[in-house]
Amino acid sequence: MELSRRVQRIQPSATLTINAKAGEMKSRGLDVISLAAGEPDFLPPDRVTDRAGKAVEGGHTRYTPVPGSPELRRAAANYFARFYGVQAEPENILVSNGGKQCLYNLCQALLDPGDEVLIPAPYWVSYPEMVRLADGEPVVLPTDPENDFLLQPEAIKEAVGPRTKALILNTPSNPTGCHYSQEQLDRVLEQALARDLYIISDEIYDQLVYPPARPASAAPWLASSPWRVAVVNGLSKSFALTGWRIGYVLAHEEIIQAMSKIQGQSTSNICTIAQEAAIAALEGSFDFLEHKRGMLSRRRDLALERISSWSGAVCPRPDGAFYLFPRLDAYYGGSVTDSTSMCTYLLEEAGVALVPGAAFGDDRCIRLSYALADEELDKALTRMGEALAKL
């Protein structure tokens, strides 16, 4: 049997592959510390899990409308009013299985075969593959650590061609943690919208921005460019609900309807218990995150201090998320010739699982997550430094 050309064009998720390999090594009794996972190590607030338990007891086990229950869509719309002053209606919201399916549905709804999508690199591993699954063509725009891996507005003008249809942005970024200020983001959006590009802004980490930096969003642009802006968010990172699969997208009502058609023929509504939990999350206080942000920024600074002692390593100081993306190509040579062999070396020599930068579009770097206990993080970074010193 021959598989479709579509599935043969895409690559498996590198982060999931690395996590699986690290788990297999741990199961054999090996001492492996994983810095590869893209999820926080804290628990959601009690009000969220309590609401989920009550939903089970109350029999909330029936289908809801495909784009989510009316109450949840209203709560998600209110989120943008609460944090960004954007007035939206429930009809502007679709709730899906994590931010990932929101992004997938957007690509399916917007792209025709051959349409080009601009994707700044480093990028989250799934962006190019989602574009390819919609028969589009990803166009990668490289960025540099000297500019905090942020896309410069003039790069858009140079990259736009006759088939360029959309731009995917991510702030704070996975894998770099770097973050656009609102002014920087607005300059990029102005350039893209002036060229009639559709903006897909992935803001899943917007609540994990560390002071004095402040969250930034493309949501305010929906008022002036309603047909050109979609904002993706969710509760996986801010509320540590990665396994609950709760994402939502803000967009023009007709685009939401198009996405609902796609979701209706693929997965229908998301889990009703998770929807109830999401209502409790969005309608309640976000104050608990102040402590979490402090905890994560402290770990970031610990990791950066260690990385700065590695000769030849270059790493910007990010303002959000929980990743670092150090450039380690100064260590390449011999059997370590790229980011993939570097990660293999560090896994075997130091017992530390990482994700190669090649998966994110920059083979000079590796991605590490600092969303784990201080002691484990310190141990992993010590091992990495010792292993790199041997190269």
C-alpha positions as CSV (number, residue, x, y, z in Angstrom):
1,M,0.0,0.0,0.0
2,E,1.3,3.5,-0.9
3,L,0.8,6.3,1.6
4,S,-0.4,9.7,0.5
5,R,2.2,12.2,-0.8
6,R,0.8,14.6,1.9
7,V,1.8,12.4,4.8
8,Q,5.1,11.6,3.2
9,R,6.0,15.3,3.0
10,I,5.7,15.9,6.8
11,Q,8.1,15.1,9.6
12,P,7.2,13.6,13.0
13,S,7.3,16.0,16.0
14,A,10.9,16.1,17.3
15,T,9.9,17.1,20.8
16,L,7.6,14.1,21.1
17,T,10.3,11.8,19.7
18,I,12.9,13.1,22.2
19,N,10.5,12.8,25.1
20,A,9.7,9.2,24.1
21,K,13.4,8.3,23.9
22,A,14.2,9.8,27.3
23,G,11.2,8.0,28.8
24,E,12.5,4.7,27.4
25,M,15.9,5.3,28.8
26,K,14.4,6.1,32.2
27,S,12.4,2.9,32.1
28,R,15.7,1.0,31.8
29,G,16.9,2.5,35.0
30,L,19.2,5.1,33.4
31,D,19.6,8.5,35.1
32,V,18.2,10.9,32.5
33,I,17.0,14.4,33.2
34,S,14.7,15.7,30.5
35,L,14.9,19.4,29.5
36,A,12.9,18.6,26.4
37,A,9.3,18.8,27.6
38,G,7.2,21.8,26.7
39,E,5.0,21.9,29.7
40,P,5.1,23.6,33.1
41,D,5.8,21.6,36.3
42,F,3.1,23.3,38.5
43,L,-0.5,22.2,39.0
44,P,-3.6,24.0,38.0
45,P,-5.6,26.0,40.6
46,D,-8.0,24.0,42.7
47,R,-11.0,25.9,41.3
48,V,-10.2,24.4,37.9
49,T,-10.0,20.8,39.0
50,D,-13.0,21.2,41.3
51,R,-15.1,22.5,38.5
52,A,-14.1,19.4,36.4
53,G,-15.0,17.1,39.2
54,K,-18.4,18.7,39.6
55,A,-18.9,18.4,35.9
56,V,-18.4,14.7,36.1
57,E,-20.8,14.4,39.0
58,G,-23.3,16.6,37.3
59,G,-23.4,14.5,34.1
60,H,-21.8,17.0,31.7
61,T,-21.1,14.2,29.3
62,R,-23.1,15.2,26.3
63,Y,-22.1,16.8,23.0
64,T,-21.8,20.6,22.9
65,P,-21.9,22.8,19.9
66,V,-18.8,22.1,17.8
67,P,-17.0,25.5,18.5
68,G,-17.6,25.1,22.3
69,S,-20.3,25.7,24.8
70,P,-21.8,29.2,24.7
71,E,-20.6,29.9,28.3
72,L,-17.0,28.9,27.4
73,R,-17.0,30.9,24.2
74,R,-18.2,33.9,26.1
75,A,-15.5,33.4,28.8
76,A,-12.8,33.2,26.1
77,A,-14.1,36.4,24.4
78,N,-14.1,38.2,27.7
79,Y,-10.4,37.2,28.2
80,F,-9.4,39.5,25.4
81,A,-11.5,42.3,26.8
82,R,-10.0,41.7,30.3
83,F,-6.4,41.7,29.3
84,Y,-6.2,43.6,26.0
85,G,-9.3,45.8,25.9
86,V,-10.7,44.0,22.8
87,Q,-14.4,43.7,22.6
88,A,-15.3,40.4,21.0
89,E,-18.4,38.2,20.9
90,P,-18.8,34.5,21.5
91,E,-19.3,34.1,17.7
92,N,-15.6,35.3,17.3
93,I,-14.4,32.3,19.3
94,L,-13.8,28.6,18.5
95,V,-12.6,26.2,21.2
96,S,-10.5,23.3,20.0
97,N,-8.2,20.5,21.2
98,G,-5.4,22.7,22.3
99,G,-3.8,25.6,20.4
100,K,-2.4,23.0,18.0
101,Q,-5.8,22.1,16.5
102,C,-6.7,25.8,16.4
103,L,-3.7,26.4,14.2
104,Y,-4.3,23.3,12.1
105,N,-8.0,24.4,11.5
106,L,-6.8,27.9,10.5
107,C,-4.4,26.5,7.9
108,Q,-7.1,24.2,6.5
109,A,-9.6,27.1,6.3
110,L,-7.3,29.7,4.8
111,L,-4.8,28.0,2.5
112,D,-5.1,26.7,-1.1
113,P,-2.5,24.5,-2.7
114,G,0.6,26.5,-3.4
115,D,-0.2,29.4,-1.0
116,E,2.9,30.6,0.8
117,V,3.1,31.2,4.5
118,L,5.9,33.3,6.0
119,I,7.3,31.6,9.2
120,P,10.1,33.3,11.2
121,A,12.8,30.9,12.3
122,P,13.4,29.6,14.9
123,Y,9.8,28.4,14.8
124,W,7.6,25.9,16.7
125,V,8.1,22.5,15.1
126,S,4.6,22.1,13.8
127,Y,4.1,25.4,11.9
128,P,5.7,24.3,8.6
129,E,4.1,20.8,8.8
130,M,0.6,22.3,9.3
131,V,1.1,24.5,6.3
132,R,2.2,21.4,4.3
133,L,-0.8,19.4,5.5
134,A,-2.9,22.2,3.9
135,D,-0.9,21.8,0.7
136,G,0.7,25.2,1.3
137,E,4.4,26.1,1.1
138,P,6.2,27.4,4.2
139,V,8.7,30.2,3.5
140,V,11.2,30.4,6.4
141,L,12.6,33.8,7.4
142,P,15.8,33.4,9.4
143,T,16.4,35.6,12.5
144,D,19.5,36.0,14.7
145,P,20.3,35.8,18.4
146,E,21.8,39.3,18.1
147,N,18.2,40.6,17.5
148,D,16.8,38.3,20.2
149,F,15.5,36.0,17.3
150,L,12.8,38.6,16.5
151,L,11.6,39.2,13.0
152,Q,12.6,42.6,11.6
153,P,9.8,44.3,9.7
154,E,11.8,44.9,6.6
155,A,12.3,41.1,6.2
156,I,8.6,40.8,5.3
157,K,8.9,43.3,2.4
158,E,11.7,41.2,0.9
159,A,10.0,37.9,1.3
160,V,6.5,38.6,0.0
161,G,5.8,37.1,-3.4
162,P,2.7,36.7,-5.6
163,R,1.5,33.6,-3.7
164,T,2.3,34.8,-0.2
165,K,-0.9,34.6,1.8
166,A,-0.1,34.6,5.6
167,L,2.4,35.2,8.3
168,I,2.6,33.1,11.5
169,L,4.0,34.9,14.6
170,N,4.6,33.5,18.0
171,T,5.2,35.6,21.1
172,P,6.7,34.7,23.5
173,S,8.4,32.2,21.3
174,N,8.8,28.5,21.5
175,P,11.7,27.7,21.2
176,T,13.5,30.9,22.1
177,G,11.4,32.4,24.8
178,C,12.0,35.8,23.2
179,H,9.1,38.2,23.1
180,Y,8.0,41.2,21.1
181,S,7.0,44.4,22.9
182,Q,3.7,45.7,21.7
183,E,5.5,48.4,19.8
184,Q,7.8,45.9,18.0
185,L,4.8,43.6,17.3
186,D,2.8,46.5,15.9
187,R,5.6,47.4,13.5
188,V,5.7,43.9,12.1
189,L,1.9,43.7,11.8
190,E,1.8,47.0,10.0
191,Q,4.2,45.7,7.4
192,A,2.3,42.4,6.9
193,L,-1.1,44.0,6.8
194,A,0.1,46.6,4.3
195,R,0.8,43.7,2.0
196,D,-2.6,42.0,2.5
197,L,-1.2,39.1,4.5
198,Y,-3.3,37.2,6.9
199,I,-1.9,37.3,10.5
200,I,-1.9,34.1,12.6
201,S,-0.6,35.2,16.0
202,D,0.1,32.3,18.4
203,E,0.0,33.8,21.9
204,I,-0.2,30.6,24.0
205,Y,2.5,31.9,26.4
206,D,1.1,35.4,26.8
207,Q,0.6,35.0,30.6
208,L,4.2,33.8,31.0
209,V,5.9,37.1,30.3
210,Y,8.3,38.3,33.0
211,P,8.3,41.9,34.3
212,P,9.4,44.4,33.4
213,A,8.3,43.1,30.0
214,R,4.5,43.1,29.4
215,P,2.3,40.9,27.3
216,A,1.7,41.9,23.7
217,S,-1.1,40.8,21.4
218,A,-2.3,41.1,17.8
219,A,-5.9,41.1,19.1
220,P,-6.3,44.9,19.1
221,W,-5.8,44.8,15.3
222,L,-8.9,42.8,14.8
223,A,-11.0,46.0,15.0
224,S,-9.3,47.6,12.0
225,S,-8.5,44.4,10.1
226,P,-11.2,41.9,11.0
227,W,-10.6,39.7,7.9
228,R,-6.8,39.6,8.4
229,V,-6.1,38.7,12.0
230,A,-6.5,35.5,14.1
231,V,-5.2,35.1,17.6
232,V,-4.6,31.6,19.1
233,N,-4.4,31.1,22.8
234,G,-5.2,28.4,25.3
235,L,-4.8,27.1,28.8
236,S,-2.0,24.5,28.4
237,K,0.8,26.7,29.5
238,S,-0.7,29.4,31.8
239,F,-2.9,26.9,33.7
240,A,-0.7,23.8,33.3
241,L,-3.5,22.0,31.5
242,T,-1.4,20.5,28.7
243,G,-3.2,17.1,28.8
244,W,-6.6,18.6,29.0
245,R,-6.3,20.0,25.4
246,I,-8.0,23.4,25.7
247,G,-7.2,26.0,23.0
248,Y,-9.2,28.8,21.5
249,V,-8.9,31.2,18.6
250,L,-10.2,34.7,18.2
251,A,-11.1,35.7,14.6
252,H,-13.8,37.1,12.3
253,E,-17.1,35.3,12.7
254,E,-17.1,33.9,9.1
255,I,-13.6,32.4,9.6
256,I,-14.8,30.9,12.9
257,Q,-17.7,29.3,10.9
258,A,-15.3,27.9,8.4
259,M,-13.1,26.4,11.1
260,S,-16.2,25.0,12.7
261,K,-17.1,23.1,9.5
262,I,-13.6,21.6,9.5
263,Q,-13.7,20.7,13.2
264,G,-17.3,19.3,12.8
265,Q,-16.1,16.8,10.2
266,S,-13.0,15.8,12.1
267,T,-13.2,15.9,15.9
268,S,-16.4,17.8,16.8
269,N,-16.4,19.5,20.2
270,I,-13.6,19.1,22.7
271,C,-14.1,17.1,26.0
272,T,-17.1,18.6,27.9
273,I,-15.3,18.1,31.3
274,A,-12.4,20.1,30.0
275,Q,-14.8,22.8,28.8
276,E,-16.2,23.2,32.3
277,A,-12.7,23.4,33.8
278,A,-11.8,26.0,31.2
279,I,-14.7,28.2,32.2
280,A,-13.5,28.2,35.8
281,A,-10.0,29.1,34.7
282,L,-11.0,32.0,32.4
283,E,-13.6,33.5,34.7
284,G,-11.4,33.4,37.9
285,S,-8.4,35.1,39.2
286,F,-5.0,34.9,37.4
287,D,-3.1,36.1,40.5
288,F,-1.6,32.7,41.1
289,L,0.6,33.3,38.1
290,E,2.5,36.1,39.7
291,H,4.3,33.5,41.9
292,K,4.7,31.1,38.9
293,R,6.3,33.9,36.8
294,G,8.7,34.7,39.6
295,M,9.6,31.0,40.0
296,L,10.2,30.6,36.2
297,S,12.2,33.8,35.8
298,R,14.5,32.7,38.7
299,R,15.1,29.4,36.9
300,R,15.8,31.3,33.7
301,D,18.4,33.4,35.4
302,L,20.0,30.3,36.9
303,A,20.2,28.6,33.5
304,L,21.6,31.7,31.8
305,E,24.3,32.1,34.4
306,R,25.4,28.5,33.8
307,I,25.2,28.9,30.0
308,S,27.3,32.1,30.1
309,S,30.2,30.0,31.6
310,W,30.2,27.7,28.5
311,S,33.0,29.0,26.2
312,G,31.5,29.9,22.8
313,A,27.8,29.6,23.8
314,V,25.5,32.5,22.8
315,C,22.0,32.8,24.3
316,P,19.7,35.8,24.4
317,R,17.9,36.6,27.7
318,P,14.3,35.9,26.9
319,D,11.3,37.6,28.5
320,G,8.8,34.8,28.5
321,A,7.8,31.1,28.2
322,F,10.2,28.6,29.8
323,Y,12.7,27.9,27.1
324,L,16.3,28.8,26.3
325,F,17.8,28.4,22.8
326,P,21.6,28.6,23.2
327,R,23.7,28.6,20.1
328,L,26.3,25.8,20.5
329,D,27.8,25.5,17.0
330,A,31.2,26.6,18.4
331,Y,31.4,23.1,19.7
332,Y,30.8,21.3,16.4
333,G,33.6,19.2,15.2
334,G,34.5,15.5,15.0
335,S,31.4,13.3,15.6
336,V,29.3,16.3,16.7
337,T,28.5,18.1,13.5
338,D,25.0,19.5,14.0
339,S,22.3,20.0,16.6
340,T,21.0,16.5,16.2
341,S,24.3,14.9,16.9
342,M,24.9,17.4,19.7
343,C,21.7,16.3,21.4
344,T,22.6,12.7,20.9
345,Y,26.0,13.3,22.5
346,L,24.5,15.2,25.5
347,L,21.9,12.5,26.0
348,E,24.5,9.7,26.0
349,E,27.4,11.6,27.7
350,A,25.5,13.7,30.2
351,G,22.1,11.9,30.5
352,V,20.3,15.1,29.6
353,A,17.5,15.1,27.0
354,L,17.2,18.2,24.8
355,V,15.7,19.1,21.4
356,P,17.9,19.8,18.4
357,G,17.6,23.3,16.9
358,A,17.2,21.8,13.4
359,A,13.6,20.9,14.4
360,F,13.0,24.6,14.9
361,G,14.7,25.8,11.8
362,D,18.1,26.7,13.3
363,D,20.7,24.0,13.3
364,R,23.2,26.1,15.3
365,C,21.1,25.8,18.5
366,I,19.5,23.4,20.9
367,R,16.3,24.0,22.9
368,L,16.1,23.4,26.6
369,S,13.2,23.8,29.0
370,Y,13.7,25.2,32.5
371,A,10.3,24.2,33.7
372,L,11.5,21.7,36.3
373,A,12.7,21.8,39.9
374,D,15.8,24.0,40.6
375,E,17.9,21.1,41.8
376,E,17.2,19.0,38.7
377,L,17.8,22.0,36.5
378,D,21.1,22.8,38.2
379,K,22.2,19.1,37.9
380,A,21.3,18.9,34.2
381,L,23.2,22.2,33.4
382,T,26.2,21.1,35.3
383,R,26.3,17.8,33.4
384,M,25.9,19.6,30.1
385,G,28.8,22.0,30.9
386,E,31.1,19.1,31.8
387,A,30.2,17.2,28.6
388,L,30.7,20.3,26.4
389,A,34.1,20.9,28.0
390,K,35.2,17.5,26.6
391,L,34.5,18.5,23.0
